[in-house]
Amino acid sequence: MASDSWAQAVDEQEAAAESVSVKSAKDKAAQSLLNKLIRSNLVNNTNQVEVLQKDPNSPLYSVKSFEELRLKPQLLQGVYGMGFNRPSKIQETALPMMLAEPPQNLIAQSQSGTGKTAAFVLAMLSHVNPDNKYPQCLCLSPTYELALQTGKVIEQMGKNYPEVKLVYAIRGNRLQRGVKLQEQIVIGTPGTMLDWCSKLKFIDPEKIRVFVLDEADVMIATQGHKDQSIRIQRMLPKNCQMLLFSATFEETVWDFARRIVPDPNIIKLKREEETLDTIKQYYVLCNSKEEKFEALCNIYGAITIAQAMIFCHTRKTAGWLAGELSKENHQVALLSGEMQVEQRAAVIERFRDGKEKVLVTTNVCARGIDVEQVSVVINFDLPVDQDGNPDNETYLHRIGRTGRFGKRGLAINMVDSRMSMNILNRIQDHFNKKIEKLDTHDLDEIEKIAN
């Protein structure tokens, strides 16, 4: 009996862990889709890139204009038609590698808005032979919605190149058995793509010239996708070009990337911690959420704020705070996880357009959202992980919403207990950056930090 209850406890633990893992994967996929929906142009990314070449003796080529790439005229028209005037940082070094002959494999780290989707789409469109009416490029995305977003980029960039066709290998797109696809580019999710390559034989994997795996960090967070992706890769010819992209590169992502991409060139972003040099960080001691709110109002009364983002730990706190700020006649937008991705995108667009001056949000908004006018980030609650330890990565992403585009920024942390003071001290130690105390009742002091 004891062993039965122990087994049940283990099952429950595993189910809980799986539930957390599924939620994490969904959150990552939703965040990635949100970033794609709200991007109207490239982020002016100040991160430097580090390039590790497969052959370190080979000269490193980078380009400053799209003309240098000697693209087909219809593709150059497509690039300019999408509003790209010159290559972004990652495109400068990635595109010459992706377009080289013979093809070169690439593992690249790229944040949202850096132009990596346009880069690998351009590579696929460039390597396709439109006279051959069969699939030549496969592109894997972790979700149906992300596949559609990438497909839109292919359609936009290739609109002057109608000979190249696209098909979606996604759940619900059922084809008759025995069909041989005539489209040159197939974009889809791992499960359906694997079926089309092996069981249903719609695609001949031996004829694939380019294999793109996008959003690798989201991909491996989704159960089954990792193994399906590896099984597809093993069916492809040795000379097939492998391109893998990920926003983050934890050890699990690196392990996966190395299994998928043999002999790669690697492009990594240099550490984001450098952005902290442009952000002044302070903390305010409070005894309750009401005191935190009072401190917030004092800060607002003393300095001119273009726009502010305020981060809360729970939806409940975020809703309460947005309501209190509205009562004080502040123009407030509220963003939280239960909203549909399209609803979130609409809220962010309004904030970006300046229709609201304050965005109150939970962690859904910590990554990848760039609003040039944000001058202050306030951590109403400090970020912690599930075990109550400081979530340093989320802290960095949160306060990184200010100090963008080379400007100076201001981050203020609300501390309301001995426990949260301990968390703040550990964050301070982790980044080796002093976080100064701020007295929000001293208006002169607040004005001083704003200057």
C-alpha positions in Angstrom: 0.0 0.0 0.0 2.8 2.4 0.9 4.5 1.7 -2.4 1.2 2.5 -4.2 0.9 5.8 -2.5 4.6 6.5 -3.2 4.0 5.7 -6.9 0.9 7.9 -7.0 2.9 10.8 -5.5 5.6 10.3 -8.1 3.0 10.3 -10.9 1.5 13.5 -9.5 4.9 15.1 -9.3 5.6 14.1 -12.9 2.2 15.3 -14.1 2.8 18.6 -12.3 6.2 19.0 -13.9 4.8 18.2 -17.3 2.0 20.7 -16.8 4.6 23.4 -15.9 6.7 22.4 -18.9 3.7 22.6 -21.3 2.7 26.0 -19.8 6.3 27.2 -20.2 6.4 26.1 -23.8 3.0 27.8 -24.5 4.2 31.0 -22.8 7.4 31.0 -24.9 5.5 30.3 -28.1 2.9 33.0 -27.3 5.6 35.6 -26.5 7.4 34.8 -29.7 4.2 35.2 -31.8 3.4 38.5 -29.9 6.8 39.9 -30.9 6.2 39.0 -34.5 2.8 40.6 -34.5 4.0 43.9 -33.1 7.1 44.3 -35.2 6.7 46.9 -37.9 10.4 47.4 -38.3 13.8 46.2 -37.1 15.0 46.9 -33.6 18.1 49.1 -33.6 19.9 46.5 -31.6 23.0 47.7 -29.8 24.2 44.2 -28.9 27.5 43.3 -30.6 27.6 39.9 -32.3 30.4 37.3 -31.8 31.2 35.1 -34.9 32.8 31.7 -34.5 33.6 30.3 -37.9 33.8 26.7 -38.8 37.1 27.5 -40.5 38.8 30.2 -38.4 41.4 30.8 -41.2 38.7 31.7 -43.6 38.2 35.5 -44.1 35.0 36.8 -42.4 32.7 38.5 -44.9 30.1 41.0 -43.8 28.0 43.3 -45.9 26.7 46.8 -45.4 24.2 46.8 -48.2 21.8 44.2 -49.8 23.3 45.0 -53.3 26.6 43.4 -52.2 24.8 40.1 -51.9 24.1 39.9 -55.6 20.5 38.8 -55.1 18.1 38.1 -57.9 16.5 41.4 -58.9 13.0 40.2 -57.9 14.3 39.3 -54.4 16.1 42.6 -54.0 12.8 44.3 -54.8 11.1 42.1 -52.2 13.6 43.1 -49.5 13.2 46.8 -50.2 9.4 46.4 -50.5 9.4 45.1 -46.9 11.1 48.3 -45.7 14.6 46.9 -45.1 17.0 49.7 -46.2 20.2 48.1 -45.1 21.2 44.8 -43.3 20.8 44.5 -39.5 23.7 43.5 -37.3 22.9 39.8 -37.6 22.1 40.0 -41.3 25.5 41.6 -42.1 27.4 38.5 -41.1 24.7 35.8 -41.4 23.6 36.5 -45.0 27.0 36.0 -46.7 27.3 32.6 -44.9 23.8 31.6 -45.7 24.1 32.6 -49.4 27.6 31.2 -49.9 28.4 28.4 -52.4 29.0 25.7 -51.4 26.3 26.3 -48.6 27.5 26.8 -45.0 25.7 25.6 -41.9 24.8 28.1 -39.3 23.7 28.3 -35.6 22.6 31.8 -34.7 21.4 33.5 -31.6 19.1 36.4 -32.4 16.6 38.4 -30.4 13.2 39.3 -31.6 13.2 42.1 -34.2 16.8 41.6 -35.4 15.7 40.5 -38.9 16.6 36.8 -38.6 13.3 35.6 -40.2 13.9 37.8 -43.2 17.5 36.5 -43.4 16.6 32.8 -43.5 13.6 33.5 -45.8 16.0 35.3 -48.2 18.4 32.3 -48.0 15.5 29.8 -48.9 14.2 32.0 -51.8 17.8 32.4 -53.1 18.7 28.7 -53.0 15.4 27.5 -54.7 15.4 26.4 -58.3 11.9 27.5 -59.5 12.1 25.1 -62.5 12.1 22.1 -60.2 8.6 21.5 -59.1 9.3 19.7 -55.8 10.1 20.7 -52.2 13.7 22.0 -51.9 13.5 23.9 -48.5 11.9 22.8 -45.3 11.3 25.3 -42.4 10.2 24.1 -39.0 8.3 26.3 -36.5 7.2 25.2 -33.0 3.5 26.2 -33.5 0.9 26.6 -36.2 0.7 30.4 -35.5 4.5 30.9 -35.8 4.5 28.9 -39.0 1.9 31.2 -40.5 3.9 34.3 -39.4 7.0 33.0 -41.2 4.9 32.1 -44.2 3.7 35.7 -44.4 7.3 36.9 -44.6 8.0 34.4 -47.5 4.9 35.7 -49.3 5.9 39.3 -48.8 9.5 38.9 -49.8 8.7 36.6 -52.7 5.8 38.5 -54.1 7.8 39.5 -57.2 9.0 35.9 -57.6 5.7 34.1 -58.3 7.4 31.0 -59.7 8.3 29.9 -56.2 5.4 28.4 -54.3 4.8 27.7 -50.6 2.8 25.1 -48.8 2.0 24.7 -45.1 2.7 21.4 -43.4 0.3 22.0 -40.4 -2.4 20.1 -38.7 -5.6 20.4 -40.6 -4.0 20.8 -44.0 -4.9 17.3 -45.3 -3.7 16.2 -48.7 -4.7 13.1 -50.6 -2.5 10.1 -50.2 -0.1 9.6 -53.1 0.2 13.3 -53.8 3.7 14.6 -54.7 4.1 18.2 -53.7 5.1 20.7 -56.4 5.8 23.6 -54.1 9.4 24.4 -53.5 9.2 25.6 -49.9 7.4 23.8 -47.1 6.9 25.4 -43.8 5.3 23.7 -40.8 5.4 22.1 -37.4 7.6 19.0 -36.6 4.9 16.4 -36.2 3.1 17.1 -39.5 6.4 17.7 -41.4 7.7 14.3 -40.2 4.5 12.6 -41.4 4.8 14.3 -44.8 8.4 13.1 -45.1 8.1 9.6 -43.9 4.6 8.1 -43.5 2.7 9.9 -46.2 5.7 10.5 -48.6 4.5 13.9 -49.8 8.1 15.1 -49.6 11.3 13.4 -50.8 13.8 14.3 -48.1 16.7 13.4 -50.3 15.9 16.4 -52.5 16.0 19.0 -49.7 18.7 21.7 -50.1 17.9 23.9 -47.1 16.6 22.9 -43.7 15.7 25.8 -41.3 14.8 25.2 -37.6 13.4 28.4 -36.1 12.8 29.2 -32.5 14.9 26.3 -31.2 14.5 27.3 -27.6 10.7 27.2 -27.9 10.9 24.0 -30.0 12.7 21.9 -27.3 10.4 23.2 -24.6 7.5 21.5 -26.4 7.1 17.8 -25.8 8.0 15.6 -28.8 9.2 18.4 -31.1 12.9 17.8 -30.3 12.8 14.1 -31.3 10.7 14.8 -34.4 13.1 17.5 -35.5 16.1 15.2 -35.1 14.3 12.4 -37.1 13.6 14.8 -40.0 17.2 16.1 -40.0 18.5 12.5 -40.2 16.5 11.9 -43.4 18.1 14.8 -45.2 21.2 14.5 -47.6 24.7 15.3 -46.3 25.0 18.4 -48.5 21.7 19.9 -47.2 22.3 23.4 -45.6 21.3 23.4 -41.9 20.2 26.8 -40.4 19.2 26.9 -36.7 18.0 30.0 -34.8 17.2 30.6 -31.1 16.7 33.7 -29.0 18.4 32.1 -26.0 21.2 29.6 -25.7 21.0 27.6 -22.5 23.0 24.4 -22.4 19.9 22.3 -23.5 19.6 24.5 -26.6 23.3 24.2 -27.4 23.1 20.4 -27.1 20.2 20.2 -29.4 21.7 22.7 -31.9 24.9 20.6 -32.1 22.9 17.5 -32.8 21.0 19.1 -35.6 23.7 21.2 -37.3 27.1 19.5 -38.2 30.2 21.7 -38.6 28.4 25.0 -38.0 29.4 28.6 -38.1 28.1 30.2 -35.0 26.8 33.8 -34.4 26.2 34.7 -30.7 25.1 37.9 -29.1 27.5 39.3 -26.6 26.2 39.4 -23.0 23.3 41.7 -22.4 24.5 42.6 -19.0 26.4 45.4 -20.6 23.1 47.3 -21.1 23.0 47.8 -17.3 25.7 50.4 -17.6 23.1 52.8 -19.1 20.4 52.2 -16.4 20.4 53.8 -13.0 18.9 51.4 -10.4 17.2 52.3 -7.1 15.1 50.6 -4.5 12.3 52.0 -2.2 11.4 50.5 1.2 7.7 50.1 1.7 5.5 48.1 4.2 2.5 47.2 2.0 1.2 47.5 -1.5 -0.6 50.6 -0.5 2.7 52.2 0.5 4.2 51.0 -2.8 1.4 52.8 -4.5 2.0 56.0 -2.5 5.7 55.9 -3.4 4.7 55.4 -7.1 2.5 58.5 -7.0 5.4 60.5 -5.3 7.8 59.5 -8.1 5.2 60.5 -10.7 4.6 63.8 -9.1 8.3 64.7 -9.0 9.7 63.7 -12.4 8.7 64.0 -16.0 8.1 60.6 -17.3 7.6 60.0 -21.1 6.3 56.5 -20.6 6.6 53.9 -17.8 6.3 50.1 -17.5 5.4 48.7 -14.2 5.9 44.9 -13.5 3.8 42.9 -11.0 4.1 39.3 -10.0 0.4 38.4 -10.3 -2.5 39.3 -12.5 -4.5 40.2 -9.4 -1.9 42.8 -8.3 -1.6 44.2 -11.8 -5.4 44.6 -12.1 -5.6 46.3 -8.7 -2.7 48.7 -9.5 -4.1 49.6 -12.9 -7.4 50.4 -11.3 -5.8 52.6 -8.6 -3.7 54.5 -11.2 -6.8 55.1 -13.3 -8.6 56.6 -10.3 -5.6 59.1 -10.1 -6.3 60.0 -13.7 -3.3 58.3 -15.2 -3.6 56.9 -18.7 -3.1 53.2 -18.0 -2.9 50.1 -20.2 -3.1 46.6 -18.6 -1.4 43.6 -20.1 -1.6 40.1 -18.6 -1.4 36.4 -19.6 -5.0 35.5 -19.9 -5.4 37.9 -22.8 -5.3 36.5 -26.4 -2.1 37.2 -28.2 -3.9 39.5 -30.7 -5.4 41.5 -27.7 -2.0 41.9 -26.2 -0.6 43.1 -29.5 -3.3 45.7 -29.7 -2.6 47.0 -26.2 1.2 47.2 -27.0 0.4 49.2 -30.2 -1.7 51.7 -28.2 1.1 52.1 -25.7 3.7 52.4 -28.4 1.6 55.1 -30.1 1.5 57.0 -26.8 -2.3 56.6 -26.3 -1.5 55.4 -22.7 1.5 56.6 -20.7 1.7 53.7 -18.2 1.8 50.0 -19.0 1.1 47.7 -16.0 2.0 44.1 -16.8 3.0 40.7 -15.5 6.0 38.9 -17.0 4.3 38.4 -20.4 5.8 41.7 -21.4 9.3 41.3 -20.0 11.0 40.2 -23.3 11.5 41.7 -26.7 9.1 44.7 -26.5 10.9 47.9 -27.4 9.2 51.3 -27.0 11.7 54.1 -27.5 9.8 56.5 -25.1 10.0 54.3 -22.0 12.1 56.2 -19.6 11.3 54.4 -16.3 10.7 50.7 -15.4 9.3 50.0 -11.9 9.4 46.6 -10.4 6.3 46.8 -8.2 7.2 43.2 -7.3 10.7 41.7 -7.7 10.9 38.8 -10.1 11.3 35.4 -8.4 11.2 31.8 -9.8 8.9 29.0 -8.6 11.1 28.3 -5.6 11.1 31.9 -4.5 14.7 32.6 -5.6 15.7 35.7 -7.6 14.9 35.4 -11.3 18.0 37.3 -12.5 17.3 36.7 -16.2 13.7 38.2 -15.9 15.1 41.1 -13.9 17.5 41.9 -16.7 14.8 41.6 -19.3 12.4 43.8 -17.3 14.7 46.7 -16.6 16.2 46.3 -20.1 12.9 47.8 -21.4 14.4 51.2 -20.5 17.9 52.4 -21.5 17.1 51.2 -25.0 18.6 52.7 -28.2 21.7 54.0 -26.4 19.7 56.2 -24.0 20.0 56.4 -20.3 17.3 54.6 -18.3 15.9 54.5 -14.7 14.8 51.4 -12.8 13.1 51.5 -9.4 12.5 48.4 -7.3 9.8 48.3 -4.6 10.9 46.3 -1.5 8.3 45.4 1.1 9.8 42.8 3.4 13.0 41.3 4.7 12.6 38.5 2.2 12.3 40.8 -0.8 15.3 42.8 0.5 17.3 39.5 0.5 16.2 38.9 -3.1 17.3 42.5 -4.1 20.7 41.9 -2.4 21.2 38.7 -4.4 20.2 40.4 -7.7 22.7 43.1 -6.9 25.4 40.6 -6.1 24.6 38.6 -9.3 25.1 41.6 -11.6 27.8 43.2 -9.4 25.9 46.6 -9.8 25.0 48.7 -6.8 21.3 49.4 -6.3 20.9 52.7 -4.4 18.2 53.4 -1.8 15.7 56.1 -2.7 13.5 58.1 -0.3 10.3 58.9 -2.2 9.2 61.4 0.5 12.2 63.6 -0.5 11.1 65.3 -3.7 14.5 66.9 -4.2 16.2 63.5 -4.1 13.7 62.1 -6.7 14.3 65.1 -9.0 18.0 64.6 -8.6 17.9 60.9 -9.9 15.8 62.0 -12.8 18.5 64.3 -14.0 
